[in-house]
Amino acid sequence: MSSIRRSGVEGLYLIGSLTGKDLIKPAMNQGWEVIEYIGKRPVEPIDNALLSARLRLIPGDSVEDQLATIRSQVPLWRDTPLP
């Protein structure tokens, strides 16, 4: 699944408890991301600031760069697709 909550079925998006998140606030945030994506507007994932704070000691200019660094150095994560 990608960062825009797309499922393996074209045009079907998953939010809320289907993605393993609690309902209400996280589901609303995920829903907003999906609507913005469908509207072809760029959107930063709602949890990007939290991830950035947690990954601050990992080299990289963005969360995506930091996750790529982790993938390249941790064998368990090497084959894990990035969003």
C-alpha positions as CSV (number, residue, x, y, z in Angstrom):
1,M,0.0,0.0,0.0
2,S,1.3,3.5,-0.8
3,S,1.3,6.6,1.3
4,I,-2.0,7.6,-0.2
5,R,-3.8,4.5,1.2
6,R,-4.4,2.9,-2.1
7,S,-5.2,-0.8,-2.0
8,G,-4.3,-3.4,-4.6
9,V,-7.7,-2.6,-6.3
10,E,-7.6,0.4,-8.7
11,G,-9.7,3.2,-7.2
12,L,-10.1,1.6,-3.8
13,Y,-8.6,3.4,-0.8
14,L,-8.3,2.1,2.7
15,I,-8.5,4.3,5.8
16,G,-9.2,3.9,9.5
17,S,-9.4,0.5,11.2
18,L,-8.8,-1.3,7.9
19,T,-5.2,0.0,8.0
20,G,-4.7,-0.9,11.6
21,K,-5.3,2.6,13.0
22,D,-7.8,3.7,15.6
23,L,-10.9,5.4,14.3
24,I,-11.9,9.0,14.5
25,K,-8.9,11.4,14.3
26,P,-6.4,9.1,12.5
27,A,-9.1,8.0,10.1
28,M,-10.2,11.6,9.4
29,N,-6.6,12.5,8.7
30,Q,-6.2,9.5,6.4
31,G,-9.4,10.4,4.6
32,W,-8.2,13.9,4.1
33,E,-5.0,12.6,2.5
34,V,-7.0,10.4,0.1
35,I,-9.3,13.3,-0.9
36,E,-6.4,15.6,-1.5
37,Y,-4.6,12.9,-3.6
38,I,-7.7,12.2,-5.7
39,G,-8.0,16.0,-6.2
40,K,-4.4,15.8,-7.5
41,R,-3.2,18.2,-4.8
42,P,0.2,17.5,-3.2
43,V,-0.1,16.4,0.4
44,E,2.4,15.7,3.1
45,P,1.4,12.6,5.2
46,I,-0.2,13.7,8.4
47,D,2.3,11.7,10.5
48,N,5.3,13.2,8.6
49,A,6.2,15.6,11.5
50,L,6.0,12.8,14.0
51,L,8.2,10.6,11.9
52,S,10.7,13.4,11.3
53,A,11.0,14.0,15.0
54,R,11.5,10.3,15.7
55,L,14.1,9.9,12.9
56,R,16.0,13.1,13.6
57,L,19.3,11.3,14.2
58,I,19.1,9.3,10.9
59,P,20.9,11.0,8.1
60,G,18.7,12.4,5.3
61,D,17.0,15.6,4.1
62,S,13.5,14.1,4.4
63,V,11.6,11.3,6.1
64,E,11.7,9.4,2.8
65,D,15.5,9.8,2.7
66,Q,15.8,8.7,6.3
67,L,13.6,5.6,5.6
68,A,15.7,4.8,2.6
69,T,18.8,5.0,4.7
70,I,17.3,2.6,7.3
71,R,16.2,0.2,4.5
72,S,19.7,0.2,3.0
73,Q,21.3,-0.6,6.4
74,V,18.9,-3.0,8.1
75,P,18.6,-6.3,6.3
76,L,15.2,-7.0,7.7
77,W,13.8,-3.9,6.1
78,R,15.7,-4.1,2.8
79,D,12.8,-5.6,0.9
80,T,10.1,-3.6,2.5
81,P,8.6,-1.2,0.0
82,L,8.6,2.5,0.8
83,P,5.3,4.3,0.6
